[in-house]
Amino acid sequence: MNAAQLDEPLSPGLAQFTTTHWSVVLAAQESGSEQAEAALAKLCDGYWYPLYAFVRRRGFNPHDAEDLTQEFFYRLLDRNYLKAVDYRKGRFRTFLLMALERFLAKEWRRVRAQKRGGDITLISIEQQDAEHRYSLEPATGLSPEKLYEQNCALALLEKALQRLRSEFEADGKGEKFERLKPFLTSDGTRSSYAELALQMNSSEAALKMAVSRMRARYGALLREEVANTISPEGDVQDEIQALLFSLSY
């Protein structure tokens, strides 16, 4: 998906959302209910790798990075880091990074000397998978902060893509999704459209229309994901621009 497609105006009804990342934090902060805790844990699951990669880029070895990331999420889920949060302003990813940086500055030596744990279920981190993903990151050129921003952007793109895949599968069109997916971020060539149209027993015009609708739906889902990461007063288009910028590093 290119910048022009991301910058298309929001469709009516997409400007307001009842459940945002901040509302989940607020619910956990105020009620502490099991439902709020579960929602917060699920939310954190989408951010564990960007934070893990940030810790690794700060110079910690894989074992220490795993311990520190686990302990950070333990503190977050235990609501120790939610007490002073003003959910009405800021970006959720910025809050997480600021909280992690404070944690690293004050707690890392103590965390290394004690066992991880407590009564709260921690985010499941598969160290080998994490290290494999981290080994694919650029060795130089990106600061820990820029790497974090980039991984957060990629996580949003992936979440929107997974939601789109689920919608196609729910309609019994999983195979169609897989065939059209390469065209989400590429315009393709006339020959590639013609070849796929032949394989799908369709016309080029019908195939291009299907791709156009798929891109539009992907864009709408991405906007929802972006909107869920900012405060109610935040600007979705500004945040999308920030997302695009982070991917250009």
ChimeraX attribute file (.defattr): number of C-alpha atoms within 10 A of each C-alpha:
attribute: neighborCount
match mode: 1-to-1
recipient: residues
	/A:1	15
	/A:2	11
	/A:3	11
	/A:4	7
	/A:5	13
	/A:6	21
	/A:7	15
	/A:8	12
	/A:9	11
	/A:10	15
	/A:11	9
	/A:12	7
	/A:13	7
	/A:14	13
	/A:15	13
	/A:16	12
	/A:17	12
	/A:18	6
	/A:19	10
	/A:20	20
	/A:21	22
	/A:22	23
	/A:23	20
	/A:24	20
	/A:25	23
	/A:26	20
	/A:27	16
	/A:28	22
	/A:29	22
	/A:30	12
	/A:31	11
	/A:32	15
	/A:33	12
	/A:34	10
	/A:35	13
	/A:36	20
	/A:37	22
	/A:38	15
	/A:39	17
	/A:40	23
	/A:41	20
	/A:42	12
	/A:43	14
	/A:44	19
	/A:45	15
	/A:46	16
	/A:47	19
	/A:48	21
	/A:49	22
	/A:50	24
	/A:51	28
	/A:52	25
	/A:53	26
	/A:54	26
	/A:55	24
	/A:56	20
	/A:57	21
	/A:58	14
	/A:59	11
	/A:60	15
	/A:61	11
	/A:62	18
	/A:63	11
	/A:64	17
	/A:65	23
	/A:66	22
	/A:67	19
	/A:68	25
	/A:69	25
	/A:70	21
	/A:71	23
	/A:72	25
	/A:73	24
	/A:74	22
	/A:75	17
	/A:76	20
	/A:77	25
	/A:78	18
	/A:79	18
	/A:80	12
	/A:81	19
	/A:82	19
	/A:83	11
	/A:84	9
	/A:85	13
	/A:86	12
	/A:87	19
	/A:88	14
	/A:89	14
	/A:90	16
	/A:91	19
	/A:92	17
	/A:93	19
	/A:94	14
	/A:95	17
	/A:96	17
	/A:97	17
	/A:98	11
	/A:99	15
	/A:100	22
	/A:101	14
	/A:102	11
	/A:103	17
	/A:104	17
	/A:105	9
	/A:106	11
	/A:107	15
	/A:108	17
	/A:109	12
	/A:110	9
	/A:111	17
	/A:112	15
	/A:113	8
	/A:114	9
	/A:115	10
	/A:116	13
	/A:117	12
	/A:118	11
	/A:119	7
	/A:120	13
	/A:121	14
	/A:122	20
	/A:123	19
	/A:124	9
	/A:125	16
	/A:126	9
	/A:127	14
	/A:128	10
	/A:129	11
	/A:130	16
	/A:131	17
	/A:132	10
	/A:133	12
	/A:134	19
	/A:135	11
	/A:136	8
	/A:137	14
	/A:138	9
	/A:139	9
	/A:140	7
	/A:141	9
	/A:142	14
	/A:143	12
	/A:144	18
	/A:145	17
	/A:146	15
	/A:147	22
	/A:148	25
	/A:149	24
	/A:150	21
	/A:151	21
	/A:152	22
	/A:153	22
	/A:154	16
	/A:155	17
	/A:156	21
	/A:157	20
	/A:158	14
	/A:159	16
	/A:160	22
	/A:161	19
	/A:162	14
	/A:163	14
	/A:164	22
	/A:165	19
	/A:166	15
	/A:167	14
	/A:168	17
	/A:169	14
	/A:170	10
	/A:171	8
	/A:172	11
	/A:173	13
	/A:174	14
	/A:175	12
	/A:176	14
	/A:177	18
	/A:178	12
	/A:179	12
	/A:180	17
	/A:181	17
	/A:182	12
	/A:183	19
	/A:184	18
	/A:185	11
	/A:186	10
	/A:187	15
	/A:188	12
	/A:189	10
	/A:190	9
	/A:191	10
	/A:192	13
	/A:193	19
	/A:194	17
	/A:195	13
	/A:196	16
	/A:197	17
	/A:198	13
	/A:199	10
	/A:200	12
	/A:201	10
	/A:202	12
	/A:203	14
	/A:204	18
	/A:205	12
	/A:206	11
	/A:207	19
	/A:208	18
	/A:209	12
	/A:210	14
	/A:211	19
	/A:212	15
	/A:213	12
	/A:214	19
	/A:215	21
	/A:216	17
	/A:217	15
	/A:218	23
	/A:219	23
	/A:220	20
	/A:221	21
	/A:222	22
	/A:223	25
	/A:224	20
	/A:225	19
	/A:226	23
	/A:227	25
	/A:228	23
	/A:229	21
	/A:230	23
	/A:231	20
	/A:232	19
	/A:233	9
	/A:234	16
	/A:235	13
	/A:236	22
	/A:237	17
	/A:238	11
	/A:239	17
	/A:240	19
	/A:241	14
	/A:242	15
	/A:243	20
	/A:244	16
	/A:245	14
	/A:246	18
	/A:247	16
	/A:248	8
	/A:249	11
